[in-house]
Amino acid sequence: MHIITFSFECGGFDPRLMRGGLSPLVWQLSRRYAAQGHRVSLVTPGHGHVDRLRAAHGIEDLPHLTRTRTVPLALDPEVWASWPADLDVDVTTTVHRLRLDGVDVYFLSNAYLDLLPDRLYPPPGVEGRDLSHFKPLVFQAEGLRFVQEYLRSEDEPAVVHAFEPAYHYLLPPVLAPDPFLHTVSTVAANAPIGQKVYRPQVTRMLKLFGVADVDLDALDGPPPEERSTRAVLSRALAGTRMHVEYGPDHVGLFPLIAAHADLVDFVSPGQRAYYSTFRDTPVQALFETLPVARTLRQRADRVITGGCAVTDSWLARDTASVDRHQVLRRLGIDPALPVFYHAARYAVHHKGQLELMRAIEELLDDGVEAGFLLRCSTGDGAAANAYFQSVADRHPDRLRLAWDLADEDTLFEEAACADFCVYPSKFELDGFLIAQAEAMACGAVPIATDQHVTRHFRHALPSGHPEATGFSVPGSFHDDDPALARGLAARIRTAVGVFAAHVDGSDPTYARLSANSRALARRFTWERAA
């Protein structure tokens, strides 16, 4: 079978191209598909790294595939006030192939796809000011053209496995009529169910690809009446990270996918259950009024859980080979202390990093005997939060704060030194949380929020349960949540006590939780997920 993986980010083989859990998900699945004997083509932007990739990996230029074409943009006048409503941009796209681990990786490069080489993704504030905002849309347009013109074959039907709705919402409606291209749409992280895009933009793009029979009106239904339940709920949730209000000139991203993809894939059972109901969250009542809720019920047989995992290379490493004393001394942390570890992209609200830092500040100011190793990676490695840095500067012997992107060698070395890992994610935005799984696979005991989407880690079980792996704090749906900060501080204090009892041999709880954590995380393999 020919499997075409389609992703805005895929740098699981190169940390410079990795900004989060999506990269290892895409790359490891692609490798596993190839190992199972499938032909695998991965389509992704070059992100301005083609020359570096050529030097590092020996990529091959494909000049015969160079094309100059137009991408039609539609600009919302409410946002792009001084710009024309319709803008056609010409792009010359070159193609570069890397053959690695049985996968043909096709990097698409042009004036838009090479923008933002440090952060890869357009920053939130760029919309309305700079056309780099349309980089993901240009990728969809040029990626679709490349799939249709170069990878499609009537002799070999293909599955197009695309990742994250915001970066491939055009693929399912465009490819649905094609009997030789079948789409699988993976939701790796939980964007708000009401996330929308400017409707004239969707209309222009569908017209570009000759698609005329998509009923956009049916996807979201008519605008709610002013005093209807749906309107009241929408207004109540507006401004939260769970819901964004849009005007009638917008259309939902996920409804486009849910209605047209051959399969909709989630990366954990809890994520699938959550995104199909939004149970026990502030959005549940609103979700039940949306047409997409009915679509998911009607197409339940098309909704699957593909799974996620820890990389084979990570699982093959031996924590005993890491000199904990030496590594922690180099990082400025006392090896005699219990070490609490957090590694993620810098996402101050999604990842609960603000509340985590507030908890750490309280604990260190109180003299709690613990060390903290935090990696909040940014694209350029610069300090992204002055408050975070100030706490680290005041406690240099207890808190190590890193902002840079790290390779697997460094990440494993640090995770292997951790006694606990702390992942207080909020808003149920995670899908699987690979970073937590990696730390647990090294034996770190998790302290994490009790989310539907991460129940597979079993940290929310009572600590006395025979299958428990760690400790939990209640989930949060608020920015700068003092209750979450207090809960984290309390759980960390408890963990310090549990670890002390482990060290003096008076209580086996830590050893049991650590063994459970390691054993559970090591079950999440790509062989099972693929």
DAKA-V90996 format. One record per pair of residues at least 12 apart in sequence whose ideal C-beta (glycine too) atoms are under 10 Angstrom apart, sorted by the first residue. I is the first residue (numbers start at 1). J is the second residue. Records with the same first field share a line. If there is no record, write none. Layout:
# DAKA-V90996
I = J + J
This chain:
# DAKA-V90996
1 = 33 + 36 + 37 + 38 + 39 + 40 + 156 + 157 + 158 + 159
2 = 33 + 38 + 39 + 40 + 41 + 151 + 152 + 153 + 155 + 156 + 157 + 158 + 159 + 160 + 180 + 181
3 = 29 + 30 + 33 + 34 + 36 + 38 + 39 + 40 + 41 + 42 + 103 + 158 + 159 + 160 + 161 + 184 + 530
4 = 30 + 39 + 40 + 41 + 42 + 43 + 104 + 106 + 143 + 146 + 147 + 151 + 152 + 158 + 159 + 160 + 161 + 162 + 181 + 183
5 = 25 + 26 + 27 + 29 + 30 + 33 + 40 + 41 + 42 + 43 + 44 + 103 + 105 + 159 + 160 + 161 + 162 + 163 + 184 + 186
6 = 26 + 41 + 42 + 43 + 44 + 106 + 139 + 140 + 143 + 144 + 146 + 147 + 151 + 160 + 161 + 162 + 163 + 164 + 167 + 168 + 171 + 183 + 184 + 185 + 186
7 = 22 + 23 + 25 + 26 + 27 + 29 + 30 + 42 + 43 + 44 + 45 + 139 + 143 + 161 + 162 + 163 + 164 + 167 + 168 + 186 + 188
8 = 22 + 23 + 26 + 43 + 44 + 45 + 47 + 113 + 120 + 121 + 135 + 136 + 139 + 140 + 143 + 162 + 163 + 164 + 166 + 167 + 168
9 = 21 + 22 + 23 + 25 + 26 + 27 + 44 + 45 + 47 + 120 + 121 + 163 + 164 + 167 + 188
10 = 22 + 23 + 24 + 25 + 26 + 27 + 29 + 30 + 42 + 43 + 44 + 45 + 103 + 105 + 107 + 163
11 = 23 + 24 + 26 + 27 + 44 + 47 + 49 + 53 + 105 + 120 + 405
12 = 24 + 25 + 26 + 27 + 28 + 29 + 30 + 31 + 311 + 313 + 408 + 434
13 = 27 + 28 + 30 + 31 + 56 + 57 + 98 + 100 + 101 + 103 + 105 + 408
14 = 27 + 49 + 52 + 53 + 56 + 57 + 98 + 100 + 407
15 = 377 + 404 + 405 + 406 + 407 + 408 + 409 + 410 + 411
16 = 47 + 49 + 52 + 53 + 56 + 117 + 118 + 120 + 379 + 405 + 407
17 = 44 + 45 + 46 + 47 + 49 + 52 + 53 + 107 + 117 + 120 + 405
18 = 120 + 345 + 377 + 405 + 406 + 407 + 408
19 = 47 + 118 + 119 + 120 + 121 + 345 + 346 + 377 + 378 + 379 + 405
20 = 120 + 121 + 188 + 189 + 344 + 345 + 347 + 350 + 377 + 434 + 435
21 = 188 + 189 + 267 + 308 + 344 + 345 + 430 + 431 + 432 + 433 + 434 + 435 + 436 + 437 + 438
22 = 163 + 164 + 167 + 186 + 188 + 189 + 431 + 434
23 = 44 + 120 + 163 + 434
24 = 308 + 309 + 310 + 311 + 314 + 408 + 434 + 435 + 438 + 526
25 = 163 + 164 + 186 + 188 + 189 + 267 + 306 + 307 + 308 + 309 + 431 + 432 + 434 + 526 + 529
26 = 42 + 44 + 161 + 162 + 163 + 164 + 186 + 188
27 = 42 + 44 + 100 + 101 + 103 + 105 + 311 + 526
28 = 101 + 308 + 309 + 310 + 311 + 312 + 313 + 314 + 434 + 525 + 526 + 529 + 530
29 = 42 + 103 + 161 + 163 + 186 + 267 + 306 + 307 + 308 + 309 + 526 + 529 + 530
30 = 42 + 100 + 101 + 102 + 103 + 104 + 105 + 161 + 526 + 530
31 = 100 + 101 + 102 + 103 + 311 + 312 + 526 + 530
32 = 101 + 102 + 103 + 309 + 312 + 525 + 526 + 527 + 528 + 529 + 530
33 = 102 + 103 + 159 + 161 + 526 + 530
34 = 100 + 101 + 102 + 103 + 104 + 530
35 = 101 + 102 + 103 + 312 + 526 + 527 + 530
36 = 102 + 527 + 530
37 = 102
38 = 102 + 103 + 158 + 159 + 530
39 = 102 + 103 + 104 + 151 + 156 + 158
40 = 101 + 102 + 103 + 104 + 105 + 161
41 = 97 + 103 + 104 + 105 + 106 + 146 + 147 + 150 + 151 + 158 + 160
42 = 97 + 98 + 100 + 103 + 104 + 105 + 106 + 107 + 161
43 = 95 + 104 + 105 + 106 + 107 + 108 + 139 + 142 + 143 + 144 + 146 + 147 + 150 + 151 + 160 + 162
44 = 98 + 105 + 106 + 107 + 108 + 113 + 139 + 143 + 163
45 = 93 + 107 + 108 + 109 + 110 + 112 + 113 + 114 + 115 + 116 + 120 + 135 + 136 + 138 + 139 + 142 + 143 + 167
46 = 59 + 93 + 94 + 95 + 96 + 106 + 107 + 108 + 109 + 110 + 113 + 114 + 117
47 = 107 + 108 + 109 + 113 + 114 + 115 + 116 + 117 + 118 + 119 + 120 + 121 + 135 + 139
48 = 109 + 113 + 114 + 115 + 116 + 117 + 118 + 120
49 = 107 + 109 + 114 + 117 + 120
50 = 94 + 96 + 98 + 107 + 108 + 109 + 113 + 114
51 = 96 + 109
52 = 117
53 = 96 + 98 + 105 + 107
54 = 96 + 98 + 107
56 = 98
57 = 98 + 99 + 100 + 105
58 = 98 + 99 + 100
59 = 96 + 97 + 98 + 99 + 100 + 105 + 106 + 107
60 = 95 + 96 + 97 + 98 + 99 + 104
61 = 94 + 95 + 96 + 97 + 107 + 109
62 = 94 + 95 + 96 + 97 + 106 + 107 + 150
63 = 94 + 95 + 96
64 = 95
65 = 93 + 94 + 95 + 96 + 97 + 106 + 108 + 146 + 149 + 150
66 = 92 + 93 + 94 + 95 + 109 + 110
67 = 91 + 92 + 93 + 94 + 95 + 110 + 142 + 145 + 146 + 149 + 150
68 = 90 + 91 + 92 + 93 + 110
69 = 89 + 90 + 91 + 92 + 93 + 110 + 141 + 142 + 145 + 208
70 = 88 + 89 + 90 + 91 + 141 + 208
71 = 87 + 88 + 89 + 90 + 91 + 93 + 110 + 112 + 134 + 137 + 138 + 139 + 140 + 141 + 142 + 145 + 204 + 205 + 208
72 = 86 + 87 + 88 + 89 + 137 + 141 + 200 + 201 + 203 + 204 + 205 + 207 + 208
73 = 85 + 86 + 87 + 88 + 89 + 131 + 133 + 134 + 137 + 138 + 141 + 198 + 200 + 201 + 204 + 205
74 = 86 + 87 + 137 + 197 + 198 + 199 + 200 + 201 + 202 + 203 + 204 + 205
75 = 87 + 127 + 128 + 131 + 133 + 134 + 198 + 200 + 201
76 = 127 + 128 + 197 + 198 + 199 + 200 + 201 + 247 + 249 + 250
77 = 249
78 = 128 + 198 + 247 + 249
79 = 127 + 128 + 129 + 133 + 198
80 = 127 + 128 + 129 + 131 + 133 + 198
81 = 128
82 = 128 + 129
83 = 128 + 129 + 131
85 = 200
86 = 200 + 201 + 204
87 = 131 + 134
88 = 204
89 = 110 + 111 + 112 + 131 + 134 + 138 + 141
90 = 110 + 111
91 = 108 + 109 + 110 + 111 + 112 + 113 + 138 + 141 + 142
92 = 109 + 110 + 111
93 = 108 + 109 + 110 + 111 + 112 + 113 + 138 + 139 + 141 + 142 + 143 + 145 + 146
94 = 107 + 108 + 109 + 110 + 113 + 114
95 = 107 + 108 + 109 + 142 + 146 + 150
96 = 108 + 109
104 = 151
106 = 143 + 146 + 147 + 150 + 151
108 = 138 + 139 + 142 + 143 + 145 + 146
109 = 142
110 = 135 + 138 + 139 + 142
111 = 131 + 135 + 138
112 = 131 + 132 + 134 + 135 + 136 + 137 + 138 + 139 + 141 + 142
113 = 135 + 136 + 138 + 139 + 142 + 143
114 = 135
115 = 130 + 131 + 132 + 133 + 134 + 135 + 138
116 = 132 + 135 + 379
117 = 379 + 380
118 = 378 + 379 + 380 + 381 + 382 + 405
119 = 378 + 379 + 380
120 = 135 + 136 + 379
121 = 135 + 136 + 166 + 167 + 379
122 = 134 + 135 + 136
123 = 379
134 = 201
135 = 167
136 = 164 + 166 + 167 + 168 + 169
137 = 167 + 169 + 170 + 197 + 201 + 205
139 = 167 + 168
140 = 162 + 166 + 167 + 168 + 169 + 170 + 171 + 174 + 205
141 = 170 + 174 + 205 + 208 + 209
143 = 160 + 162 + 167 + 168 + 170 + 171
144 = 160 + 162 + 168 + 170 + 171 + 174 + 175 + 205 + 208 + 209
145 = 208 + 209
147 = 160 + 162 + 171 + 174 + 175 + 178 + 181
148 = 174 + 175 + 178 + 180 + 181 + 209
151 = 181
152 = 175 + 178 + 180 + 181
153 = 180 + 181
154 = 179 + 180
155 = 180
156 = 180
157 = 178 + 179 + 180 + 181 + 182
158 = 175 + 178 + 180 + 181 + 182 + 183
159 = 181 + 182 + 183 + 184 + 262 + 263
160 = 172 + 175 + 178 + 181 + 182 + 183 + 184 + 185 + 261 + 262
161 = 182 + 183 + 184 + 185 + 186 + 263 + 265 + 306
162 = 175 + 183 + 184 + 185 + 186 + 257 + 261 + 265
163 = 184 + 185 + 186 + 187 + 188 + 189 + 265 + 267
164 = 185 + 186 + 187 + 188 + 189 + 191 + 253 + 431
165 = 185 + 186 + 187 + 188 + 189 + 191 + 195 + 197 + 252 + 253 + 254 + 255 + 256 + 257 + 258 + 261 + 264
166 = 189 + 191 + 195 + 197 + 253 + 254
167 = 253
168 = 183 + 185 + 186 + 253 + 256 + 257 + 261
169 = 185 + 195 + 197 + 202 + 205 + 251 + 252 + 253 + 254 + 255 + 256 + 257 + 260 + 261
170 = 197 + 201 + 202 + 205 + 206 + 208 + 209 + 211 + 253 + 256 + 257 + 260
171 = 183 + 184 + 185 + 209 + 256 + 257 + 260 + 261
172 = 184 + 185 + 214 + 256 + 257 + 258 + 259 + 260 + 261 + 262 + 263 + 264
173 = 202 + 205 + 206 + 209 + 211 + 213 + 214 + 216 + 219 + 256 + 257 + 259 + 260 + 261
174 = 205 + 206 + 208 + 209 + 210 + 211 + 214 + 260
175 = 209 + 211 + 260 + 261 + 262
176 = 211 + 213 + 214 + 259 + 260 + 261 + 262
177 = 210 + 211 + 213 + 260
181 = 262
182 = 261 + 262 + 263
183 = 257 + 260 + 261 + 262 + 263 + 264
184 = 261 + 262 + 263 + 264 + 265 + 302 + 304 + 306
185 = 254 + 256 + 257 + 258 + 260 + 261 + 262 + 263 + 264 + 265 + 302
186 = 257 + 261 + 263 + 264 + 265 + 266 + 267 + 304 + 306 + 308 + 431
187 = 254 + 257 + 258 + 264 + 265 + 266 + 267 + 271 + 272 + 275 + 303 + 431
188 = 265 + 266 + 267 + 271 + 308 + 430 + 431 + 432 + 434
189 = 267 + 271 + 350 + 429 + 430 + 431 + 432 + 433 + 453
190 = 242 + 266 + 271 + 274 + 275 + 278 + 350 + 427 + 428 + 429 + 430 + 431 + 451 + 452 + 453
191 = 244 + 253 + 254 + 275 + 429
192 = 237 + 240 + 241 + 242 + 243 + 244 + 252 + 253 + 254 + 283 + 427 + 429
193 = 242 + 243 + 252 + 253 + 254 + 255 + 258 + 275 + 278 + 283 + 286 + 287 + 290 + 292 + 293 + 296
194 = 220 + 234 + 237 + 238 + 242 + 243 + 244 + 245 + 246 + 250 + 252 + 253 + 254 + 255 + 283 + 286 + 287 + 290 + 292
195 = 243 + 244 + 246 + 250 + 252 + 253 + 254 + 255
196 = 219 + 220 + 244 + 245 + 246 + 247 + 249 + 250 + 251 + 252 + 253 + 254 + 255 + 256
197 = 246 + 250 + 251 + 252 + 253 + 256
198 = 246 + 247 + 249 + 250 + 251
199 = 216 + 217 + 219 + 220 + 246 + 247 + 248 + 249 + 250 + 251 + 252
200 = 249 + 250 + 251
201 = 249 + 250 + 251
202 = 214 + 216 + 219 + 250 + 251 + 253 + 256
203 = 216 + 251
206 = 256
211 = 260
214 = 251 + 256 + 259 + 260
215 = 259
216 = 250 + 251 + 252 + 255 + 256
217 = 248 + 251 + 291
218 = 255 + 259 + 291 + 295
219 = 251 + 252 + 253 + 254 + 255 + 256 + 258 + 259 + 260 + 290 + 291 + 292 + 295
220 = 246 + 248 + 250 + 251 + 252 + 255 + 256 + 290 + 291 + 292
221 = 252 + 255 + 289 + 290 + 291 + 292 + 294
222 = 248 + 291
223 = 247 + 248
224 = 289 + 290
228 = 289
229 = 285 + 286 + 288 + 289
230 = 285 + 286 + 288 + 289 + 290
231 = 245 + 286 + 289
232 = 285 + 286
233 = 282 + 283 + 284 + 285 + 286 + 287 + 288 + 289
234 = 246 + 286 + 289 + 290
236 = 282 + 285 + 286
237 = 282 + 283 + 285 + 286 + 477
240 = 282 + 283 + 427 + 477 + 478 + 479
241 = 349 + 350 + 426 + 427 + 429 + 477 + 478 + 479
242 = 278 + 281 + 282 + 283 + 286 + 287 + 427 + 428 + 429 + 477
243 = 282 + 283 + 286 + 287
252 = 290 + 291 + 292
254 = 275 + 290 + 292 + 295 + 296
255 = 290 + 291 + 292 + 293 + 295 + 296
256 = 292
257 = 292 + 295
258 = 291 + 292 + 293 + 294 + 295 + 296 + 298 + 299 + 302 + 303
259 = 291 + 292 + 295 + 296 + 298 + 299
261 = 299 + 302 + 303
262 = 302
263 = 299 + 301 + 302 + 303 + 304 + 306
264 = 276 + 295 + 296 + 299 + 300 + 302 + 303 + 304
265 = 302 + 303 + 304 + 305 + 306 + 307
266 = 303 + 304 + 305 + 306 + 307 + 308 + 431 + 432 + 453
267 = 305 + 306 + 307 + 308 + 309 + 430 + 431 + 432 + 433 + 434 + 453 + 456 + 529
268 = 305 + 306 + 307 + 308 + 430 + 431 + 432 + 433 + 452 + 453 + 454 + 455 + 456 + 457 + 524
269 = 305 + 307 + 452 + 453 + 455 + 456
270 = 305 + 428 + 430 + 431 + 432 + 451 + 452 + 453 + 454 + 455 + 456 + 457
271 = 305 + 308 + 428 + 430 + 431 + 432 + 433 + 451 + 452 + 453 + 454 + 455 + 456
272 = 303 + 304 + 305 + 306 + 431 + 452 + 453
273 = 305 + 452 + 453 + 455
274 = 428 + 430 + 431 + 451 + 452 + 453 + 455
275 = 287 + 296 + 303 + 428 + 431 + 452 + 453
276 = 293 + 296 + 297 + 300 + 303
277 = 293 + 296 + 297 + 452
278 = 290 + 293 + 428 + 452
279 = 452
280 = 428 + 452 + 475
281 = 427 + 428 + 452 + 475 + 477
282 = 427 + 477 + 478
283 = 427 + 428 + 477
305 = 529
306 = 529 + 530
307 = 432 + 456 + 524 + 525 + 526 + 528 + 529 + 530
308 = 431 + 432 + 433 + 434 + 437 + 456 + 524 + 526 + 528 + 529
309 = 432 + 434 + 437 + 521 + 522 + 523 + 524 + 525 + 526 + 527 + 528 + 529 + 530
310 = 432 + 434 + 435 + 437 + 438 + 439 + 440 + 441 + 442 + 521 + 522 + 523 + 524 + 525 + 526 + 529
311 = 408 + 434 + 437 + 438 + 441 + 525 + 526
312 = 525 + 526 + 527
313 = 408 + 409 + 412
314 = 408 + 411 + 412 + 415 + 434 + 437 + 438 + 441 + 442 + 521 + 522
315 = 438 + 441 + 521 + 522 + 524 + 525 + 526
317 = 408 + 409 + 412 + 413 + 415 + 416 + 441 + 442
318 = 412 + 416
319 = 412 + 413 + 415 + 416 + 417 + 418 + 441 + 442 + 443 + 444 + 518
320 = 416
321 = 412 + 413 + 416
322 = 412 + 413 + 414 + 415 + 416 + 417 + 442
323 = 335 + 413 + 416 + 417
324 = 339 + 413 + 416 + 417 + 418 + 419
325 = 417
326 = 413 + 417
327 = 339 + 373 + 410 + 413 + 414 + 416 + 417
328 = 371 + 373 + 400 + 414 + 417 + 418
330 = 400 + 413
331 = 371 + 373 + 400 + 402 + 413 + 414 + 417
332 = 371 + 373 + 396 + 397 + 398 + 399 + 400
333 = 370 + 371 + 372 + 373 + 396 + 397 + 398 + 399 + 400 + 417
334 = 369 + 370 + 371 + 397 + 398
335 = 371 + 417
336 = 369 + 371 + 503
337 = 368 + 369 + 370 + 371 + 372 + 397 + 398 + 419 + 496 + 499
338 = 368 + 369 + 370 + 371 + 372 + 418 + 419 + 420 + 445 + 492 + 495 + 496 + 497 + 498 + 499 + 500 + 502 + 503 + 510
339 = 370 + 371 + 372 + 373 + 400 + 414 + 417 + 418 + 419 + 420 + 421 + 444 + 499
340 = 356 + 359 + 360 + 363 + 370 + 371 + 372 + 373 + 374 + 399 + 418 + 419 + 420 + 421 + 422 + 444 + 445 + 447 + 488 + 492 + 495 + 496 + 499
341 = 371 + 372 + 373 + 374 + 375 + 400 + 414 + 415 + 416 + 417 + 418 + 419 + 420 + 421 + 422 + 423 + 435 + 439 + 442 + 444
342 = 356 + 357 + 360 + 372 + 373 + 374 + 375 + 376 + 401 + 418 + 420 + 421 + 422 + 423 + 424 + 435 + 436 + 439 + 447
343 = 373 + 374 + 375 + 376 + 377 + 402 + 406 + 410 + 411 + 414 + 415 + 418 + 421 + 422 + 423 + 435 + 436 + 438 + 439
344 = 374 + 375 + 376 + 377 + 423 + 425 + 430 + 433 + 434 + 435 + 436
345 = 375 + 376 + 377 + 378 + 379 + 405 + 435
346 = 375 + 376 + 377 + 378 + 379 + 383 + 384 + 385 + 388 + 403
347 = 376 + 377 + 425 + 426 + 429
348 = 376 + 384 + 385 + 387 + 388 + 479 + 480
349 = 425 + 426 + 427 + 429 + 476 + 478 + 479 + 480 + 481
350 = 425 + 426 + 427 + 429 + 430
351 = 376 + 423 + 424 + 425 + 426 + 429 + 430 + 433 + 435
352 = 422 + 423 + 424 + 425 + 426 + 427 + 448 + 449 + 473 + 475 + 476 + 481 + 484 + 485 + 488
353 = 374 + 376 + 384 + 385 + 388 + 422 + 424 + 425 + 426
354 = 385 + 387 + 388 + 424 + 426 + 479 + 480 + 481 + 484 + 485
355 = 424 + 426 + 449 + 473 + 476 + 478 + 479 + 480 + 481 + 482 + 483 + 484 + 485 + 486 + 487 + 488 + 489
356 = 372 + 374 + 376 + 388 + 422 + 423 + 424 + 447 + 484 + 485 + 488 + 489 + 492
357 = 372 + 374 + 376 + 385 + 387 + 388 + 389 + 390 + 391 + 392 + 399 + 401 + 485 + 488
358 = 387 + 391 + 480 + 481 + 482 + 484 + 485 + 486 + 488 + 489
359 = 372 + 422 + 424 + 447 + 473 + 484 + 485 + 486 + 487 + 488 + 489 + 490 + 491 + 492 + 493
360 = 372 + 374 + 388 + 391 + 392 + 395 + 398 + 399 + 401 + 422 + 485 + 488 + 489 + 492
361 = 387 + 388 + 390 + 391 + 392 + 394 + 395 + 399 + 485 + 489
362 = 485 + 486 + 488 + 489 + 492 + 493
363 = 395 + 398 + 399 + 488 + 489 + 490 + 492 + 493 + 496
364 = 391 + 392 + 394 + 395 + 397 + 398 + 399
365 = 391 + 394 + 395
366 = 489 + 493
367 = 398
368 = 398 + 489 + 492 + 493 + 496
369 = 398 + 496 + 499 + 500
370 = 398 + 399 + 419 + 420 + 492 + 493 + 495 + 496 + 499
371 = 395 + 397 + 398 + 399 + 400 + 417 + 418 + 419
372 = 391 + 392 + 395 + 398 + 399 + 400 + 401 + 418 + 420 + 422 + 492
373 = 399 + 400 + 401 + 402 + 414 + 415 + 417 + 418 + 421
374 = 388 + 391 + 392 + 399 + 400 + 401 + 402 + 403 + 422
375 = 400 + 401 + 402 + 403 + 404 + 405 + 406 + 410 + 411 + 414 + 415 + 435
376 = 388 + 401 + 402 + 403 + 404
377 = 402 + 403 + 404 + 405 + 406 + 411
378 = 403 + 404 + 405
379 = 403 + 404 + 405
380 = 403 + 404 + 405
381 = 402 + 403 + 404 + 405 + 406
382 = 403 + 404
383 = 401 + 403
384 = 403
385 = 401 + 403
388 = 401 + 403
389 = 401 + 403
400 = 414
402 = 414
408 = 438
411 = 435 + 438 + 439
412 = 438 + 439 + 441 + 442
413 = 442
414 = 439 + 442
415 = 435 + 438 + 439 + 440 + 441 + 442 + 443 + 444
416 = 439 + 441 + 442 + 443 + 444
417 = 442 + 444
418 = 439 + 440 + 442 + 443 + 444 + 445
419 = 443 + 444 + 445 + 495 + 496 + 498 + 499 + 502 + 503 + 510 + 514
420 = 439 + 444 + 445 + 446 + 447 + 470 + 471 + 491 + 492 + 495 + 496 + 498 + 499 + 510 + 513 + 514 + 517
421 = 435 + 436 + 437 + 438 + 439 + 440 + 442 + 443 + 444 + 445 + 446 + 447 + 448 + 459 + 470 + 517
422 = 436 + 439 + 444 + 445 + 446 + 447 + 448 + 470 + 471 + 473 + 488 + 491 + 492 + 495
423 = 435 + 436 + 437 + 439 + 440 + 446 + 447 + 448 + 449 + 451 + 454 + 457 + 459 + 470
424 = 447 + 448 + 449 + 451 + 472 + 473 + 475 + 476 + 481 + 484 + 485 + 487 + 488 + 491
425 = 448 + 449 + 451 + 453 + 454 + 475 + 476
426 = 449 + 451 + 475 + 476 + 477 + 478 + 479 + 481 + 484
427 = 449 + 451 + 475 + 476 + 477 + 478 + 479
428 = 449 + 451 + 452 + 453 + 454 + 475 + 476 + 477
429 = 451 + 453
430 = 448 + 449 + 451 + 452 + 453 + 454
431 = 453 + 454
432 = 453 + 454 + 456 + 457 + 524 + 529
433 = 446 + 448 + 451 + 453 + 454 + 456 + 457
434 = 524
436 = 448 + 454 + 457 + 459 + 470 + 517 + 521
437 = 454 + 456 + 457 + 517 + 520 + 521 + 522 + 523 + 524
438 = 521 + 524
439 = 517 + 521
440 = 457 + 458 + 459 + 469 + 470 + 514 + 516 + 517 + 518 + 519 + 520 + 521 + 522 + 524
441 = 517 + 518 + 519 + 520 + 521 + 522 + 523 + 524
442 = 514 + 517 + 518 + 521 + 522
443 = 511 + 513 + 514 + 515 + 516 + 517 + 518 + 519 + 521
444 = 469 + 470 + 513 + 514 + 517 + 518 + 521
445 = 459 + 463 + 468 + 469 + 470 + 471 + 495 + 498 + 499 + 502 + 509 + 510 + 511 + 512 + 513 + 514 + 515 + 516 + 517 + 518
446 = 458 + 459 + 460 + 469 + 470 + 471 + 472 + 513 + 517 + 520 + 521
447 = 459 + 470 + 471 + 472 + 473 + 487 + 488 + 491 + 492 + 494 + 495
448 = 460 + 469 + 470 + 471 + 472 + 473 + 475 + 488 + 491
449 = 472 + 473 + 474 + 475 + 476 + 484 + 487 + 488
450 = 471 + 472 + 473 + 474 + 475
451 = 472 + 474 + 475 + 476
452 = 475
453 = 475
454 = 472 + 475
455 = 472
456 = 520 + 521 + 523 + 524
457 = 469 + 470 + 472 + 517 + 520 + 521 + 524
458 = 470 + 472 + 513 + 516 + 517 + 520
459 = 471 + 472 + 473 + 513 + 516 + 517 + 520
460 = 472 + 473 + 474 + 475
461 = 516
463 = 494 + 495 + 498 + 509 + 512 + 513
464 = 509 + 512
465 = 516
466 = 512 + 516
467 = 516 + 519 + 520
468 = 509 + 512 + 513 + 516 + 517
469 = 512 + 513 + 514 + 515 + 516 + 517 + 518 + 519 + 520 + 521
470 = 491 + 495 + 498 + 513 + 514 + 516 + 517
471 = 487 + 488 + 490 + 491 + 492 + 494 + 495 + 498 + 513
472 = 487 + 491
473 = 485 + 486 + 487 + 488 + 489 + 490 + 491 + 492
474 = 487
495 = 510 + 513
497 = 509 + 510
498 = 510 + 511 + 513
499 = 514
502 = 514
